[in-house]
Each structure stands twice: as C-alpha cells, then as structure tokens.
Amino acid sequence: LDPQHSLKDWLARRPKTLSQHLCMKSNCDKLSKEDLSATNKNTYYILDCPAAMSKQQLENLFAISDILLIPATPSPVDLSALSHFFFQLAAIEECKLEAKAIALIANRAKVYTRSHIETLAKIKKFKVPLVATFRDTQNYTLPAARGMGIVDLPVYHTQADLDSWDAIFLWLKNPQH
C-alpha cells in the first residue's frame, strides 16, 4: 500500500541468507478481508500505508485491519498531521475507534531532549496508548540500506531497540480497545 515502494525495495535488497518475506502489491481501495484470509493461522499482514489517504481508503483500511500501530515522529508538522488523521477517522461513521486496537509509536525520538518530552505530552492528549519509543539511531537506517533490520544485527548493538520491540509484542498479545 506504500506508493514509495519502500518495503518492496527493502525486500529486494534483503540477502537470501536471511529470513524471507513476501510482499503483496495492492492499494487501499481494492484490498479486502478475503485478500488477507490466510490458510495458515500464523500468517500476519503488515500494511505499510501512505501518510495521506482518501476517506474511501481510510474506511477500507479500517474495515480490514484488526490493529492500527501508528508511528509518530517528534515534529510539530507530524503531530498536527496525526491530529488531522484522528479527526478524519472520527468523522467517518463506519470507523468506530473504540472497536479497534490502536496504539502509537514514538519514532526517531531523541529520548533525552526537551523536544521528546514535549512530544510525549502532546501524544498523551490523543488518548491512544504510546506502546513504544524508537530511538533516533543508525541501527535502523544503515541495515535497511542492505535489506536488513535490527534483528539481523548483533544483540549487543541493538538491545535498547529490541526492548522497544518487546514492548510492542507484549501489547500485541493483549491490545486495549
């Protein structure tokens, strides 16, 4: 669902010696629950969506998704866009926010800065849980250029980042609606 093809390009760069994943090309307008019905109950779909979507795309995405994990970068522009996203969702009658598991992730955070503290205060106003904070680190950007992720790096380089992912996985086991 990502028009930039970021995920598709990452998968193309991924070394064959590492775990492989499938990329399904679709768009928000045409994707349905049937497209996502897997015979294997251990199959999960991650929908990497564009930042701006039409009302129809949002309705469809909301209908086919079980969980929404929304990254929020610590900038006034991105937090304003996040506000507009929630207002747009709330305005769509079919999108009952209380019926979905929705959480935020602080992305590319400079954790010990005043900006991050201000971002956290603004995020609390959304009344959506913040389940993890991803540090602003090269542990994401450098491996991504080679089709890798933090799980492909030595743990001693990535433990702080893996802890953030553990928090997400813990929340996913019992998401709050």
C-alpha positions as CSV (number, residue, x, y, z in Angstrom):
1,L,0.0,0.0,0.0
2,D,3.1,2.2,0.1
3,P,3.3,4.2,-3.1
4,Q,7.0,4.9,-2.5
5,H,7.7,1.1,-2.6
6,S,9.9,1.4,0.5
7,L,9.1,-2.0,1.8
8,K,9.2,-3.7,-1.7
9,D,12.7,-2.1,-2.3
10,W,13.9,-3.3,1.2
11,L,12.7,-6.8,0.4
12,A,14.5,-6.8,-2.9
13,R,17.8,-5.8,-1.2
14,R,17.4,-8.5,1.5
15,P,20.1,-11.1,1.4
16,K,18.9,-14.6,0.5
17,T,20.7,-16.0,3.5
18,L,18.3,-14.1,5.9
19,S,14.7,-14.9,6.6
20,Q,12.5,-14.0,3.6
21,H,9.1,-12.3,3.5
22,L,6.5,-11.9,0.8
23,C,5.3,-8.5,-0.5
24,M,1.8,-8.3,-1.8
25,K,1.1,-5.4,-4.1
26,S,-2.3,-3.8,-3.7
27,N,-3.9,-0.4,-2.9
28,C,-6.2,0.8,-0.2
29,D,-9.2,1.0,-2.4
30,K,-9.2,-2.7,-3.6
31,L,-7.8,-4.7,-0.7
32,S,-10.4,-6.8,1.1
33,K,-10.5,-9.2,4.1
34,E,-10.7,-12.1,1.6
35,D,-7.3,-11.0,0.2
36,L,-5.9,-11.3,3.7
37,S,-7.5,-14.6,4.6
38,A,-4.6,-16.9,5.0
39,T,-4.9,-20.7,5.5
40,N,-2.0,-20.5,8.0
41,K,-3.2,-19.0,11.3
42,N,0.4,-17.9,11.9
43,T,0.4,-15.5,8.9
44,Y,0.4,-11.9,9.7
45,Y,0.0,-9.0,7.3
46,I,1.6,-5.7,7.8
47,L,0.0,-2.9,5.8
48,D,2.5,-0.1,5.2
49,C,0.2,2.8,4.3
50,P,0.8,6.2,2.9
51,A,0.6,9.1,5.2
52,A,-2.4,10.7,3.5
53,M,-5.4,8.7,2.4
54,S,-8.8,9.5,1.0
55,K,-12.0,8.9,3.0
56,Q,-12.7,5.7,1.0
57,Q,-9.2,4.4,1.5
58,L,-9.4,5.1,5.3
59,E,-12.8,3.3,5.5
60,N,-11.5,0.3,3.7
61,L,-8.2,0.1,5.7
62,F,-10.2,0.5,9.0
63,A,-12.6,-2.3,7.9
64,I,-9.9,-4.8,7.0
65,S,-7.5,-4.1,9.9
66,D,-7.5,-5.7,13.3
67,I,-4.9,-3.4,14.9
68,L,-3.6,0.0,14.0
69,L,0.0,0.9,15.0
70,I,0.8,4.4,14.1
71,P,4.3,5.9,14.1
72,A,4.5,9.5,15.3
73,T,7.7,11.4,14.6
74,P,8.6,14.2,17.1
75,S,7.8,17.2,15.0
76,P,5.0,19.8,15.1
77,V,4.2,19.1,11.5
78,D,3.8,15.4,12.0
79,L,1.9,15.7,15.3
80,S,-0.5,18.1,13.5
81,A,-0.9,15.5,10.7
82,L,-1.7,12.9,13.3
83,S,-4.4,15.1,14.8
84,H,-5.9,15.5,11.4
85,F,-5.8,11.7,10.8
86,F,-7.7,11.1,14.1
87,F,-10.2,13.8,13.2
88,Q,-10.6,12.3,9.8
89,L,-11.2,8.8,11.3
90,A,-13.6,10.1,13.8
91,A,-15.6,11.8,11.1
92,I,-16.2,8.5,9.3
93,E,-19.3,6.9,10.7
94,E,-18.1,3.4,9.9
95,C,-14.9,3.9,11.9
96,K,-15.7,3.2,15.5
97,L,-12.4,4.0,17.2
98,E,-13.3,2.3,20.4
99,A,-13.8,-1.0,18.5
100,K,-10.2,-1.2,17.3
101,A,-6.9,-1.8,19.0
102,I,-5.0,1.4,18.2
103,A,-1.6,2.5,19.6
104,L,1.1,5.0,18.8
105,I,4.9,4.5,18.5
106,A,7.2,7.5,19.0
107,N,9.5,7.2,16.0
108,R,13.1,8.5,15.6
109,A,13.0,10.0,19.1
110,K,15.9,11.8,20.7
111,V,14.9,10.4,24.0
112,Y,16.6,12.7,26.5
113,T,15.6,16.0,24.8
114,R,13.1,18.7,25.7
115,S,11.5,18.1,22.2
116,H,10.8,14.4,23.1
117,I,9.3,15.3,26.4
118,E,7.0,17.9,24.7
119,T,6.1,15.2,22.1
120,L,5.1,12.8,24.8
121,A,2.9,15.4,26.4
122,K,1.2,16.1,23.1
123,I,0.8,12.4,22.3
124,K,-1.0,11.8,25.7
125,K,-3.7,14.2,24.5
126,F,-4.7,11.8,21.8
127,K,-5.9,9.3,24.5
128,V,-4.3,6.5,22.5
129,P,-1.6,4.4,24.2
130,L,2.0,5.0,23.4
131,V,3.4,1.5,23.4
132,A,7.0,2.1,22.4
133,T,9.6,4.6,21.6
134,F,12.1,4.0,18.7
135,R,15.4,5.8,19.2
136,D,16.8,8.0,16.5
137,T,19.6,5.6,15.7
138,Q,21.6,4.3,12.8
139,N,20.6,0.7,13.9
140,Y,17.6,1.2,11.6
141,T,18.9,3.2,8.7
142,L,22.3,1.6,8.0
143,P,21.0,-2.0,7.9
144,A,17.9,-1.0,5.9
145,A,20.2,0.0,3.0
146,R,21.2,-3.7,2.8
147,G,17.7,-5.1,3.3
148,M,18.3,-5.9,6.9
149,G,16.6,-4.9,10.2
150,I,17.8,-4.7,13.8
151,V,17.0,-8.4,14.3
152,D,19.8,-9.2,11.8
153,L,22.4,-7.3,13.8
154,P,24.3,-8.4,16.9
155,V,22.2,-8.0,20.0
156,Y,25.0,-6.1,21.8
157,H,24.4,-3.3,19.2
158,T,20.6,-3.3,19.4
159,Q,19.5,-4.3,22.9
160,A,17.8,-0.9,23.6
161,D,16.0,-1.1,20.3
162,L,14.9,-4.7,20.8
163,D,13.5,-3.7,24.2
164,S,11.2,-1.3,22.4
165,W,10.0,-4.0,20.0
166,D,9.4,-6.3,23.0
167,A,7.1,-3.7,24.4
168,I,5.1,-3.7,21.1
169,F,4.9,-7.5,21.0
170,L,3.7,-7.5,24.6
171,W,1.0,-5.0,23.8
172,L,0.0,-7.0,20.7
173,K,-0.7,-10.1,22.9
174,N,-3.3,-8.1,24.7
175,P,-4.2,-4.9,22.8
176,Q,-6.5,-2.5,24.6
177,H,-9.7,-1.5,22.7
